[in-house]
Amino acid sequence: MTAPTSPAAEAATPSNFIRSLIDEDRRLGKWDGRVETRFPPEPNGYLHYGHAKSICLNFGLAEAYGGACHMRFDDTNPTKEEQEYVDAIIEAVQWLGFSWGEHLYFASDYFDKMYAMAEHLITVGKAYVDSLSAEEMRAYRGTLSSPGKDSPYRNRSVTENLELFQRMKAGEFPDGTHILRAKIDMASPNINLRDPAIYRIRHATHHRTGDRWCVYPMYTFAHPIEDALEDVTHSICTLEFEDQRPFYDWLLDSLADGGFFPRPVPRQIEFARLNLTYVVLSKRKLIQLVDEKHVAGWDDPRLPTLVGARRRGFTPEGFRMFAERIGVSKSDSWIDMSVLEDCMREHLNEAAERRVAVLDPLKLIITNYPEGQTERCHAPNHPLHPELGKREMPFSRELWIEREDFMETPVKGYHRLYPGNMARLRYGFVVKCTGCEKDADGNVTAVLCEYMPDSKSGTPGADNYKVKGNLHWVSVAHAYTTEVRLYDRLFAHAYPGARREGDAEDLERNFLDDINPNSLKVITAQLEPALRAAKPEARFQFERHGYFVADRVDTQDGAPIFNRTVTLRDTWKK
């Protein structure tokens, strides 16, 4: 019986080549119409933007077809894996809004079964213990244009192979002495079928199984078995696994013949990974950025990790929108960073309440406003959602305004404050600039204005004044002074490390040379008093400036620190 598809999910999920393949499998009645996918990270690092695409795809497909997506950790390499990464990955997937229910698995749960399957392959003549060194194995493997050669150990007897493999398991040999290989075809045009390694010796403590094992399955051996043991129907991988699919199929067919799995076995489908401009998604390069302290850690808001994105204020909804917008393809292509940023802006424009912040403060003194007097102005929390009401903003004689909102000698088209000009203080009064104060070096230290008492916003008199400039402000006496971090793209070049037009042919560029020196600017800003109560991860639009989030790590009760998520508009367009 074919599993039902959610009508809402069907409508929300655009068609793509993967869905077409799944639809055909369901039409043929394969797996009784079930759709089960999996997200199988290795717990050896933090998830990045590319993983977000895969997470949204795999969990989204399962949701669309009324199936399940398995959360599985491929923990087959004890030398690189840690519980810290397991915890961080679980937190990141949950933050994106996905749930796996009862389907949480680890490759290490299946080590006993995998070992038994390896012994079976030896017994039926489809695996052997090789004693070549790593260098010798590479030499025997051949090249893309020339076939490989059989190892001199390839024809060991089943008895000898079983004995050696069992002694490997017993810990009798040091790392690298022997390796278990599948016996397929050393002359195959697909280099991945030239007797690939399936088990190696590793005397290392595993984060879950401790020292119980000293032989561990290779990822390419483990991951098809995990899919089959979990009854996964469609194993969605990125394109670099396309050449591995023949081994995936060979292995599962061999084990199904041995009675380990029912047919049909899982189907592997490949799609193009995310290639995003202005970032690096290579695990090696991300580690280098962290280890060499080009960033402040794995959760640095400039780093394209999901934990960094969360700290920057990116939203799960924005990532889901991004995944839907870019779709899935069978061919590699580049997605501009502006697409991801626009998805964040689109969601935050709807979701983020508005607040006022002055990032480059200059004092404004209203000379005809009574000293010591304060009154309340009212500002909408969200112009698109009047049901969210208004908040009070205290108004007083001395205000903070943006330094760019005053110009002693204005340029053509400048409509803000300059001597003799009038402008409106947003949500407040109309003021007329009468001059400014300067220090001994001639720097402007304060702007002097007079206000029109009958011009308050929301009153009948407000319509009596037609001015072009509209300025935001914060009362000096009530302002919340805090640190604000203005984050920008980590790299100034769209393709970090790539040769540019005009470069010499022999020039080798380092991706670190493309780090944007202006990717972080830390300032002290003056914020409206309501922002003092912001909790960690509370998001706001700072009017005129962009979208900001209260830092989830450094924010304290009553003392939030804010990170810029994105500007209001794309400032990188040429």
N, C-alpha and C positions, 0 to 999 in steps of 0.2 A: 504494500500500500504506500502511495506517495505521501510524504510528510507535507502538511499544509504550509503555505507561504503566507506570512502576515501581509494583508492588503496595504497597511500603512507603511510597512517596511518596503514592500514592493514599489510603492509610489515614490518613496524617498530615496531609493537606491537606483542610480542610473545604470543602464545596461552597459556591459563591456564584454570583451572576448572571454573572460573567465566565467561570467554568468551564462554566456551562450554555451560553453562547454558543460557547465553544470546542468543547464536546462536539458541538453541532449542526453546526459547520463540519466537524468530523472525520467525523461521520456522513454528511455530504454528499460527503465525499472531497476537500474543498478543500485545496489545497497538498499533496495526497497524504497528508493526515493529519499533516503536520509542524506543530510549534508552535515558533515562534521569536519571542522577545520582545526588548525592549531597555530599557536604563536610560540615558537621554540627558541628563546634566547639562550645564549651561553652566559652563565653568570660570571663573566670575566671583565665586566666594565659596565658603564652607565649607558642607558638607552639614549638615542639621539633622534633628530627630526625624521631620519629615514625609517627608524623603527615605528614612529607614529603612523606613517603611511601604511606599513604592514599591519600594525595593530588594528587600525580602522578598517582595513580591507578584510582581514580574517574574521574579526569579531562581527563586522558589518555583514559579511556574507552569511555567517551562521544565523544572525538575527533575521536577515531577509528571508531565509528559507525555513525558519522555525527550528533550526538545529542548535548545535552547541559548538563553542570554540574552546579548545583545551589550552590551558596555560601550562607550558612544560619547560622545564629547565634542562638543557642538554649539558649536564655536568659530568663530562667524560674526561676532562683534563684537570687533574687535581693540582697541578703546579701553577695554575693561573686563576683558579676560582675561589671565591670567598663568599661567606654568608652576607657580608655587607652588600654585595652586588645583588644577591637574591632579594634582600629586603628592599633595596632601592628600585629594582625592576617591578616588584609587586606593587609598591606604592605608586610608581609612574603609570602603570596600566590602570589601576583603580582610579587615579586622578583623571585620566582621560575619560572615565565614565563607563568602563567595561567590567563585566563580572563573568567569571568562569564557573560559578556555582561549585559543584563537587569535583569539577574537572581540573584539579591541580596535580601535576605529575612531575617526577624527576627521572632522568635517565638512570640515575643510580638505583632507583627502585627495581630496575630490570637487569641488574648486572648478572644475577644468577642465571636468568633465562638467556641472556645474550651469550654467556659463556657456554651454556649447553648447546645453543645454536651453532656456535663456532666449532665445537667438538663434532656436531653432526656434519658440518661441511667437510671437516677432515675425514670423517668416516666414509662419506660418499665420494671422496676424491676431488672435492672442490675447494680445498684449502690445504696449505702446507706451511711448515715452519721454515723460514729462510734465515740463514746465518751470515748473509752478506753484510758488510758495513754500509752505512748510509751512503757513503761516496760510491761504493761499488754498485749499490742498487741504482743510483742515478745514472751511472755509466751503462748499466745493462738495460735501462729503461728505454733507450733510444730517444729520438727527437720527433717533432711533429712531421718531419719528412722522411724519417727512416725508422724501420721497425725495431723493437727491442729484442733482446736475446734471453733465452731461458736461463734462469739461475741454475748453477750446478747443484743446488739443493732441491730443485723443483720436483724431482722424482723420488724423494724419500718415501718410504713405505708408510701406509696408514698407521701401522703400529709405532714406528719411530716418531712420526709426527704427533700422535696422541701423547706419547711419553714425554716428548720435549715440551709440548704445550702444557701438560700437567705440571712438569717441573718448573716451567716459567711461572705458573700460577702459585706454586709452592715457594717461590722466592729464591730459587737456587742460582739465578743468573743476574748479573748486574744489568743496568739499563743499556739498551743498544746491542746486547749480545745476540738476541734472536728477535724475530718479528713474525707474526702470523699473516700470511697473504692469501687472498682468494686466488684460485687457479682458473684463469679465464683464457686470455689469448695475448701473448706478448707481441704478436704481430698486428694487433688491432689498430686501425687508423685512429680510433679514439683512445688517447693515451691513458684515460681513466679506467680502461678495461685491461690494461697491461698488468695483471696480477696486483691489484691495489692492496695496500696494507690494511688489515682489519683489526689487529690487536698488537699493542706494544707494551713493553715492560716499563713501568714507572714506579720506582720506590718513593712514593710521596704520600703524605697524609691527605685524605679526602675530607672535605668540609662536612660531609654527611656520614660516610662509611668508615671514617678513621683510617686505620692501617689494615683493614680486613683484606684489601686487594692490593696486589702489586702488578697486575696486568689490567689494562684498561682498553675498551673498544675505541676505535677511531670514530670520529663524528660521522663520516660517510657510511660506516657500518651501523652505527647506533640509531641514526635518525630514521631510516626506513623501518627498522624493527619497532621503534617506539610508535610510529604511525600505525603500524599494523596491530600491535598489541592493544592500542587504544581505540581501535575501530574507526580511525580517521578515514574519511572518504576522499577528500581532496586536500592534498599537501601542497600549499601555495608557497613557492620559493622565488627568490630573485634570480635574474638571468644567469648569474655566474654558476648556478647549479644545473643549467641546461645540459652541459656536457656530462654531468654526473647522473642524469636520469637513466641512461642505459644500465649503469651499475645498480641504481635503485631498483629498477625492474628485475634485473638478473637475480639480485639477492632475494627479493620477496618471492619471486617465482620459485627459486631453489628451495626456500624454506616452506613455501606452501606445498611444494611437492613432498616435503618431508613431514607434512601434517601439522606444522606449527601454526598456520593461519588458514582460515577459510578463504575461498575466492568469492568475489573479486577482491584483489588486494588494493590498497590505496593507490590513487592516481596522483602523480606529481605534475604540477602546472607552474610554469615560470612566468614572471612579469618583470618589467624593467624597474630597477631600483630608483630611488629618488636621487636626482642630481640637481643640486640647488646652488645658485650663484652666491658668491660672497661668504661661503662657509666651507669648511672641510669636514667631511664625515668619516674619514679614515680613522680607525681606532688608533693606529700608530701615531698619526699626527695629533689627535686629541690628547693622547697620553703625553706627547712631547710638549704641547702647550701647557699642560698642567704641571708636569715635572720640572720644566724650565721656568715656571712661574710667569709665563706671559699672561696668564689669567690667575684669578684668586682661588681656583679650586674647581671641582667638577660641577658645582652649582653656580659658578660665575654666570651672571645673566647674559654675558656676551657669547658664551659657549653654546653650540647647538645641541646640548644635551637636554633631555626633557626636564631634568631637575633644575637646570639653568633657565629654561624657558618658563617654568613655573615661577621661579623667583623673580624673573623679569616682569611677570604679569601676563604672559601669554595665557590663553584660555583653552580648555578642552574643546569648547564649542568652536573656537577658531581653527583648531587643528582638524576637527571633523569636517568643517566647511572646506578647508584646504584640500583634504584628501578627496572629497567629493568633486571639487572643482578641477583638480588636475587629472583625475581618473586613473585608470591603469592601462598600460600599453605593453606591447611585446618588443618595442624598439626603444633604445635609449634616447633621451632628449634632456635638455636643460630647462629647468623652471627658474624664473627670476625670483629673487628674494621678495620683490615687491608684491608678488601674488600672496605669499604667506602673510606679509605685513598687512595687506589690504583685507585679508580674511579676519585678522585680529581687530583691525579698525572697525570693520563692518559689525562684528559682534559687540565690541565694546561701545560703539555708538548707541546701540540699543540697551546694553546692560549697565553701563557705568553712570552713576550719578555725577552731576556737575559740581565742581567746587572752584574757588578762586585761589590762585597762588601767584605771588610776585617773585620771579626768579632772579631778576637783576634790579634790586630795590633802589629807588630814589625817593627821598622824602618830598611830600607835597604838603604845604601849609596853607590852610584856608584862613586868611587873615581876618575875615569878617565873621568867622564862626566863633561862638562863645567858648572861651577856654574852660576846660573841665566838663563840658556838656557832651553827652552821648545820646544818640537816638538809634532806632532800629530801622534798617532797610530789609526788604524781603526779596529773596532770590529763589527761583524754581529749582527744585532738586533735579528735575529732568524735563527739558522742554517737550520731549516726545511722549512723556507720561505724566500728565497733569495730576493723575491720581496719587502721585508720590508727594504732592504738596510742596510747600515752600519752607525755607529755613530763614532764620534771622541772621543778619549781618550787621554788627555794630558800626556806626558811623561817628567820626569825631573830627576834631580840628586838624589833626595830623594824620596823614595817610601815607601808605607806601604805594607807589606806582612803578611801572617798568621804566627803566632809564631811557629806553628807546621811544617812550611816549612824550618826551620833551626835546625840543630842538630850539636853541636860542636863535639861530638863523636858519629858518626852514627852507628846505628844497621845494621845488615845484611839485605840487600835488600832495604835500604833507598836510594832514587835517587834524593832527593831534595838538598837543599844547605847545604854543610859542607866544611870546609877548603880544598881547592884544587879541589872541584867538580864544574862541569858546569851544568847549567839548563837554560831553556828558560823562559823568562818572557812572558807570553801568549799575543799575538798580538804585542809584542815588540821585545826586543833583547835577545840574549844569554849572560849570565853573568857567571863569574867565581868567586867563593867565595875565598876571601883572608884572612878572619879572622872575628873578631867581637870585639865589645866594651862591657865592663862590668862596673857595678857600684861597690861601695865599698863592697857590700855583695856578689859579684860574679854573679849577675844576668845579663844576656845578655840584653843590651839596644839598640844595633844596629848591623846589619850585614854589613860587608864591602865586596864589590865586584868590579870587573872591567868588563866593557861591551865590546863586540865585535862590533865595529861600522858598519861592513859589514853584520851583521846577522839579520837585521830587517825583521820581518815577512812580507811576500808579495813581497820581493825583491829577485833577483837571488842568493844573497849571503846567504840567509837563509838556503839553502840546503847544505851549506858547513859544517854545524855543526849538528852532530847526538848526541842528548842528550836525556836522559830518563825522566828527571824531567820537568814538565810544571807547572809554578806557576802563580796565578793571583795576581794582584797588583793594587794600586791606588796611584796617585801622591800626596805626602804630601801637596804640595802647593795648590792643586786644590780640595782636598777631601772634601766631605760633611760629617761632623761629626754629628751623630744623635743617638737617642735612638732606639734600636732594641729589640723587645720582643720575646724571644725564647719559644714558647708555645709547650707543649707536652700533653700527655693524662693526664686527671685529676686524674685518678685512676691507681695505679700500679698493681692491681689485676684484672684479667679478669672478676670476678664475685664479685663486691664489697659487702662486708658484709657476703658472703657465707663462710661456714666452709671449711677449707682446709684439705687436707690429712694429717693425723697425729694429728689433733686437738682432744682434749678431747671431749667425747660425750656430756658433759654438758656445753661446752664452747659456750657462746653467743657472736658473733662478731658484731661490729658496722661498718656499711659501711663507716663511716667517718675515721675509722682506716686505710682504704686502700687508702686514698688520697695520691697521688704521691707528695713527697716533692720537686721534680724537675719538676713540671708541668709548672713552669714559671721561666725563668731567664732573667733579664733585663740587657742589656749590652750597652756600648757605642761603636759604630762601625764606620769605615771609608768607605764611599761609593763613587763610581765614581760620578763626578759632575752632570751628566745627571739626576741622581735620585733626585736632589734637586727640580726639576719641577714636580715631581709625584703628581697627584691629589688623593683625597680620593678614596679608593677602586681600585686604579691601581695595577695590579698584575704583578709580575716579577719572573723569576727564577734567584736567586743569584747563580752564577756559583759555583759549588762544594758544596753548602750549602743547597739548597732546594728552595721552593716556598714561596714568601713573598708578603704581601699586605700592601699598605699605609692605616694606620688605619683611618676608616671612621669617627671617633669621634674626635680624638686628632690631626689629620693632619691639619696644617695651610698652607696658600699659601707660597710656598718657604721653608717650614719647615716640610716635612712629617716625620712621625714616622712609623716604619714598624713592622708588626707582622709576625712571621713565620706561614705559613699555614700547610705545611707538609715538611718533609725532602725529599731528592731525592730518597731515598730507605727506605724500612721498617726497622727501627732500633729495632723493638720489636720481630722479629723472633728469636726463640731460635737457 
